[in-house]
Amino acid sequence: MKKVLLLLAGAVGFVLGSRAGRGPYEQMEGWARQVAKRPQVHQVTDQLATTASQVGDTTARTVSSVADQGASAVTQATQSAGDAVTRNIDRAGKQASQKVEETAGRLGS
């Protein structure tokens, strides 16, 4: 991939920097067309397309799995927090009840 980018950059530089006129551009264009017609180039582009599709599918499955795990973790955390709040409310209610009974006992004695 880096080689292709380097070649493209070199070609663009050659075309833009050339003072020889249209001849070098047409020569390079003809060479590029010849390369593009090669079966090896078509095989590589097909392989790249297949690989890109597979990577996209794998990425989609991974993102979906991570999202499911995140949702599950949030659900569990919410349930745990709800349970903790319920326990604390029960404990506070029992303590309040005990204080009321203690206070009533002192007032009744």
Helices and strands as residue ranges (DSSP letters): H 2-17, H 22-37, H 39-108
